[in-house]
């Protein structure tokens, strides 16, 4: 156990040194978000990147923010036309090939952002919906990124978490700061105890797009309840990867250990 702890701390220490080295004189802060577990970066599969050209530009932006691992999470919505896993994997390969020379130290993985309905469990069991990649940012096997309608009832969200965990999945609630009923019912702790994990959108901490969620997102971070960060990038314009304010806020209010966990993940592989 002591060995594991030493190794973990050493990895964090190395990551910080590397970040400081990479930051040089060009950044105000030596810290940046190293992974993004929520991005609509795959070309032509949802309302994210329109084509390969835009997808490459999105990669360029994310890389410029310091991100080195991206999980592409195209929408999966039950009852709608969804791209097959085969198509998603083909687009992933296409994007990886397009950026391999320019960004040799960047990794892109595949997942799905799954709009919850009880039927998605059958789709997951059948391999028709993607789970999140094990190990990236410390995510465990059978982790799934789940979203709801912003005004969804708390009872449904709670039931979804209970049901998913019952079937062996670990639900990460995508952009958890958006769900007003969780806040209204003060349900964060109960959801955590039921097995949920929370992802915060980087844009949720900005005072522009999604400004109404800033207060909630900041409180979740101050309370130590956020587990993962994501850009939820959809394009290179009004919904792009933009992590500076969020990173600065985390550096300001979080302990060094929590800051490193949020920005670098508990398993550092860079
Ligand atoms: Fe999303």
Boltz pocket constraint, residues with backbone or C-beta under 6 A from the ligand:
constraints:
  - pocket:
      binder: B
      contacts: [[A, 38], [A, 40], [A, 73], [A, 113], [A, 174], [A, 232]]
      max_distance: 6.0
